[in-house]
Amino acid sequence: MFEWFKKPDYSNVVKFPAPAPYIAAPTQEKETETMYSIGVTNDNHMTLKMGHSTLTMTKAGCHNLIVQLQVFKDQLRDKEHDA
């Protein structure tokens, strides 16, 4: 009647496996990608590299490009104010 001190029989019970050690996922470093670069060549020309394209121009050509970009910027600003 009193079998409290009897050792229970667990021979038919499947034991849990030992916990596996934690393995952190490998971190993958993202390669840095250059979007554009601006520089000067040996013969004093300005270069602008974007992707696979390279634009090379003299100082006067660079100045003219800046002036044209300013004109386009002003045109866009005027168009936004008119709308």
C-alpha positions as CSV (number, residue, x, y, z in Angstrom):
1,M,0.0,0.0,0.0
2,F,2.7,2.5,0.9
3,E,5.2,2.4,-1.9
4,W,6.5,6.0,-1.5
5,F,10.1,5.0,-1.0
6,K,10.2,2.6,-3.9
7,K,12.3,3.8,-6.8
8,P,10.0,4.5,-9.9
9,D,10.7,2.5,-13.0
10,Y,11.5,4.8,-16.0
11,S,13.0,2.2,-18.3
12,N,10.3,2.7,-20.9
13,V,10.6,6.6,-21.1
14,V,12.7,8.2,-23.8
15,K,15.2,10.7,-22.4
16,F,15.6,14.2,-23.8
17,P,18.9,14.7,-25.7
18,A,21.5,16.9,-24.2
19,P,21.1,20.6,-25.3
20,A,23.2,21.5,-28.3
21,P,25.6,24.3,-27.8
22,Y,24.5,27.7,-29.2
23,I,26.2,28.5,-32.5
24,A,26.0,32.1,-33.6
25,A,25.1,32.8,-37.2
26,P,28.0,34.1,-39.2
27,T,28.0,37.8,-39.9
28,Q,28.5,38.8,-43.4
29,E,30.3,42.1,-43.9
30,K,28.8,44.2,-46.7
31,E,31.2,45.2,-49.3
32,T,31.6,48.9,-49.7
33,E,30.7,50.1,-53.2
34,T,31.9,53.4,-54.6
35,M,29.0,55.2,-56.2
36,Y,31.1,58.0,-57.8
37,S,34.5,59.6,-57.6
38,I,35.8,62.9,-58.6
39,G,39.5,63.5,-59.4
40,V,42.2,65.1,-61.5
41,T,44.3,63.4,-64.1
42,N,48.0,63.9,-64.8
43,D,47.3,66.4,-67.6
44,N,45.2,68.6,-65.2
45,H,41.8,67.4,-66.5
46,M,38.8,66.8,-64.1
47,T,37.3,63.3,-64.0
48,L,34.0,62.1,-62.8
49,K,33.5,58.3,-62.5
50,M,30.0,56.9,-62.1
51,G,29.5,53.2,-62.4
52,H,31.3,52.1,-65.6
53,S,31.3,55.6,-67.1
54,T,34.1,58.2,-66.8
55,L,33.6,61.8,-67.8
56,T,36.9,63.7,-68.4
57,M,36.9,67.5,-69.0
58,T,39.1,70.5,-68.8
59,K,38.7,73.2,-66.1
60,A,36.6,75.4,-68.5
61,G,34.4,72.4,-69.4
62,C,33.9,71.7,-65.7
63,H,32.9,75.3,-65.1
64,N,30.5,75.2,-68.1
65,L,28.9,72.0,-66.7
66,I,28.4,73.7,-63.3
67,V,26.8,76.7,-65.0
68,Q,24.4,74.5,-67.0
69,L,23.4,72.6,-63.9
70,Q,22.7,75.8,-62.1
71,V,20.5,76.9,-65.0
72,F,18.6,73.6,-64.9
73,K,18.2,73.8,-61.1
74,D,16.8,77.3,-61.5
75,Q,14.4,76.2,-64.2
76,L,13.1,73.4,-62.0
77,R,12.7,75.8,-59.1
78,D,10.7,78.3,-61.3
79,K,8.5,75.4,-62.6
80,E,7.7,74.4,-59.0
81,H,6.7,77.9,-58.1
82,D,4.5,78.3,-61.2
83,A,2.6,75.1,-60.5
